[in-house]
Amino acid sequence: MCSMEKVASCQIAFTPIVSEEYLRDIDAVLNIIKNSSLDYNIGVLSTTIRGPKDKILKLISTIYNEMDIKCRFTMDIKMSNICGCEE
């Protein structure tokens, strides 16, 4: 993957603030990530995602738009163009 295109990495922490069922909302976000076809690693406090920058930015937008109608939330996002790949 690294030799064909530049890979970005992103860390997302989604936190429902006003939610009828916060666990359901977190699961919905994780399903969006799982269905994104990007590499991901679900952690205790955040999820790390790797892939092409445009696909990661599209994923962030999709999460925002889909969850905007379900709950109020914060998303802490860290994004890096340094993924540890040798070029």
N, C-alpha and C positions, 0 to 999 in steps of 0.2 A: 504494500500500500504506500509506503513512504517514497519509493522510487518513482512512482507514477504521478503522484500529486502531493502537495503539501498538506500535512495533517495538523489539525488544531486539536487542542484538548480543552474541555470545559467541565467545570464543577458546578452543579446546580443543587441548591437546597430549597425545596418548596415547603412553605409553612402556611397552612390554612389559618386564618385569623378569625373570620366569622364564617362558620360552617355548621350545617345541620349534622353531618357525619364526617368528621375530619379524616378518619381512616379510609373511608370510601374515596374521598378526594385525593388523598395521597396515592392510593392504588390506581386511580384514574391517570394520574401523572406518570406513574411507573409504567402503566400499559402504553401510554403514548410513546414513552422512551423505548420500550421493548419493541414496538411496532415500527420504529424509525429506520431500521436496518443499519444503525450506527453501532459501533462497539461501545459497550457501557459496563460499568461496574457499580452495583448498588451497595452503598455503604450504610453505616448506622445513622450518620447525620447528613449525608449528601450522596449524590450520584455523580460519577465521573464518566464523561462521554468523550470519545475520540472519533474523528473523521474529518471530511472536507468542511472547511469553514462555512460555506454557503448552506450546507445541510444542517449544520449545528445551529446556525442563525434561524433557519426555517423551523427547526424543532422548537427553539425557544419561543418563537412567534406562535406556533401551533399550541404549545402548552398554555401560553398567556390567553389566547383567544378562546380556547375550549374551556378553560377553568374560569374565565372572567364571568361567564354566565352561571356558574355553579356555586362560587363562594368568593369571599374576599381573602386575599392572600398576600404574602411577600415571596419573592424569589431572590435568593442571593446567588449571583452568577459570577464566576471567575472564569476567564477565558485566556488561553495562552497560545501563541504560535510556536512555542517550544514544546515539543512532545517527546523528546528523547530519541528521535529517529536519526539515524546516520544518513547524511545526504551525500 
